[in-house]
């Protein structure tokens, strides 16, 4: 196996989608396991969903409707032979701007990426420095000033996809990747692409 290798996965009613190996390097000091070892992510966008049905990022990824959807509907749509080799991952995610909060920790089968895992940095994501840039994006030379390697498509067109990071600037926004591969943030009630990752045992 090599970073960047792809394979088609049949998600039934959610269609057929490509996954790719996005990381093979081990972690050293990282506290989030989301970029540790054998990480696979969807290379395209599965569907569009709201992060929450109301415009709030309070509770972050941990309490979000998106987390429930990703670890429910999408996980359940995966072929059983793939489900059987997916590891439970410790996921650290940003807490947003809510006073007195710290980063959230969850245990997930599937998770969305954070800003560090794509671009290696971002001042609006409080979980930066808990993870590392995935090998795939590092190999693509993706940074906050050179980001074409972060583009994903939905039904054949470049499109937007959510990150798991609540924006540090307010209590309503989550970060996401725009159709150029750059980043911005928008309210949780907006419909953006869903493109999760997972780790293989």
Order of alpha helices (4+ residues) and beta strands (2+ residues): beta-beta-beta-beta-alpha-alpha-beta-beta-beta-alpha-alpha-beta-beta-beta-beta-beta-beta-beta
